[in-house]
Amino acid sequence: MKYLVSVLHNSPELAPDDEMAGIDVFNDKLVADGHYVLAGGLAAPSTATVIDNRRDVGIVTDGPFLESKEFIAGFWVWQVADHETAVALAVEGSKACNRRLELRALLELPS
């Protein structure tokens, strides 16, 4: 099973060095245990562009889709055996990055 893990935060500043060190240690563990698929930080919400072409109008809007105090600051994609493993990793990851996390399974396409 693959999971998208969104890192939620309320400030666009990068994590301080001690938190970055904790994140690096956690990422190394994910790699060593075969769970790491992809990870990355995201630029500030003010740099977002929203595109809506549902009605062939091609509306392009600067700024985030939603104005909110909290936003997705980064993400992981993990490969795990089950939901319980994903939750256990998310508990550990939340501590490592000192942020709240949202854990969501990626939908699998039918064969």
C-alpha positions as a LaTeX table, in Angstrom:
\begin{tabular}{lrrr}
\hline
Residue & $x$ (\AA) & $y$ (\AA) & $z$ (\AA) \\
\hline
Met1 & 0.00 & 0.00 & 0.00 \\
Lys2 & 1.17 & 3.52 & $-0.75$ \\
Tyr3 & 0.35 & 6.50 & 1.45 \\
Leu4 & 0.62 & 10.23 & 0.93 \\
Val5 & 1.73 & 11.87 & 4.15 \\
Ser6 & 1.14 & 15.63 & 4.18 \\
Val7 & 3.20 & 17.73 & 6.57 \\
Leu8 & 0.96 & 20.45 & 8.00 \\
His9 & 2.38 & 23.72 & 9.29 \\
Asn10 & 1.47 & 27.36 & 9.80 \\
Ser11 & 4.70 & 29.09 & 8.81 \\
Pro12 & 6.54 & 29.18 & 5.46 \\
Glu13 & 9.96 & 29.27 & 7.18 \\
Leu14 & 12.14 & 26.22 & 6.84 \\
Ala15 & 12.62 & 23.97 & 9.84 \\
Pro16 & 15.53 & 24.93 & 12.10 \\
Asp17 & 18.74 & 22.88 & 11.86 \\
Asp18 & 17.88 & 20.57 & 14.79 \\
Glu19 & 14.52 & 19.67 & 13.22 \\
Met20 & 16.14 & 19.16 & 9.81 \\
Ala21 & 18.62 & 16.77 & 11.45 \\
Gly22 & 15.71 & 14.81 & 12.95 \\
Ile23 & 13.98 & 14.68 & 9.57 \\
Asp24 & 17.19 & 13.41 & 7.94 \\
Val25 & 17.49 & 10.62 & 10.54 \\
Phe26 & 13.83 & 9.67 & 9.99 \\
Asn27 & 14.26 & 9.68 & 6.18 \\
Asp28 & 17.33 & 7.45 & 6.51 \\
Lys29 & 15.22 & 4.99 & 8.56 \\
Leu30 & 12.46 & 5.05 & 5.92 \\
Val31 & 15.01 & 4.25 & 3.21 \\
Ala32 & 16.70 & 1.50 & 5.27 \\
Asp33 & 13.33 & $-0.12$ & 6.01 \\
Gly34 & 12.17 & 0.07 & 2.37 \\
His35 & 9.29 & 2.50 & 3.02 \\
Tyr36 & 10.66 & 5.61 & 1.31 \\
Val37 & 9.20 & 6.35 & $-2.13$ \\
Leu38 & 9.38 & 10.14 & $-2.43$ \\
Ala39 & 9.53 & 13.24 & $-0.22$ \\
Gly40 & 9.81 & 16.97 & $-0.62$ \\
Gly41 & 9.15 & 20.35 & 0.85 \\
Leu42 & 6.78 & 22.81 & $-0.79$ \\
Ala43 & 7.24 & 26.52 & $-1.42$ \\
Ala44 & 5.06 & 28.98 & 0.52 \\
Pro45 & 1.33 & 28.99 & $-0.33$ \\
Ser46 & 1.71 & 32.53 & $-1.65$ \\
Thr47 & 3.67 & 31.07 & $-4.59$ \\
Ala48 & 0.84 & 28.70 & $-5.58$ \\
Thr49 & $-1.06$ & 28.89 & $-8.85$ \\
Val50 & $-4.50$ & 27.34 & $-9.16$ \\
Ile51 & $-5.67$ & 26.20 & $-12.62$ \\
Asp52 & $-9.33$ & 25.49 & $-13.35$ \\
Asn53 & $-10.15$ & 24.32 & $-16.87$ \\
Arg54 & $-13.22$ & 22.27 & $-16.02$ \\
Arg55 & $-15.42$ & 24.30 & $-18.36$ \\
Asp56 & $-12.77$ & 24.94 & $-21.04$ \\
Val57 & $-12.28$ & 28.46 & $-19.69$ \\
Gly58 & $-8.69$ & 28.00 & $-18.47$ \\
Ile59 & $-8.87$ & 30.14 & $-15.33$ \\
Val60 & $-5.44$ & 30.66 & $-13.77$ \\
Thr61 & $-5.36$ & 32.25 & $-10.32$ \\
Asp62 & $-2.31$ & 33.25 & $-8.29$ \\
Gly63 & $-2.28$ & 32.23 & $-4.66$ \\
Pro64 & $-3.46$ & 29.22 & $-2.72$ \\
Phe65 & $-6.73$ & 27.41 & $-3.37$ \\
Leu66 & $-7.80$ & 27.98 & 0.23 \\
Glu67 & $-6.81$ & 30.74 & 2.62 \\
Ser68 & $-5.91$ & 29.02 & 5.85 \\
Lys69 & $-3.59$ & 29.41 & 8.82 \\
Glu70 & $-2.37$ & 25.87 & 8.24 \\
Phe71 & $-1.10$ & 24.53 & 4.92 \\
Ile72 & 0.80 & 21.60 & 3.41 \\
Ala73 & 4.47 & 22.43 & 3.89 \\
Gly74 & 5.85 & 19.15 & 2.55 \\
Phe75 & 5.05 & 15.52 & 1.91 \\
Trp76 & 6.20 & 11.94 & 1.89 \\
Val77 & 5.03 & 9.00 & $-0.17$ \\
Trp78 & 5.52 & 5.73 & 1.69 \\
Gln79 & 5.22 & 2.09 & 0.65 \\
Val80 & 4.01 & 0.03 & 3.61 \\
Ala81 & 2.39 & $-3.34$ & 4.24 \\
Asp82 & $-0.68$ & $-2.01$ & 6.04 \\
His83 & $-2.45$ & 0.96 & 7.62 \\
Glu84 & $-1.11$ & 0.16 & 11.09 \\
Thr85 & 2.48 & 0.44 & 9.84 \\
Ala86 & 1.67 & 3.76 & 8.15 \\
Val87 & 0.15 & 5.12 & 11.37 \\
Ala88 & 3.17 & 3.99 & 13.42 \\
Leu89 & 5.53 & 5.69 & 10.95 \\
Ala90 & 3.39 & 8.84 & 10.95 \\
Val91 & 3.58 & 9.03 & 14.76 \\
Glu92 & 7.36 & 8.80 & 14.50 \\
Gly93 & 7.50 & 11.23 & 11.57 \\
Ser94 & 5.38 & 13.83 & 13.36 \\
Lys95 & 7.84 & 13.81 & 16.24 \\
Ala96 & 10.84 & 13.95 & 13.88 \\
Cys97 & 9.60 & 17.00 & 11.97 \\
Asn98 & 7.71 & 18.61 & 14.88 \\
Arg99 & 4.62 & 19.06 & 12.69 \\
Arg100 & 1.15 & 17.57 & 12.41 \\
Leu101 & 0.78 & 15.00 & 9.62 \\
Glu102 & $-2.18$ & 13.92 & 7.53 \\
Leu103 & $-2.03$ & 10.31 & 6.38 \\
Arg104 & $-4.04$ & 9.20 & 3.34 \\
Ala105 & $-3.87$ & 5.99 & 1.32 \\
Leu106 & $-3.30$ & 6.41 & $-2.40$ \\
Leu107 & $-6.07$ & 4.86 & $-4.44$ \\
Glu108 & $-5.00$ & 1.87 & $-6.47$ \\
Leu109 & $-6.13$ & 1.80 & $-10.09$ \\
Pro110 & $-8.05$ & $-1.30$ & $-11.15$ \\
Ser111 & $-6.01$ & $-3.72$ & $-13.25$ \\
\hline
\end{tabular}
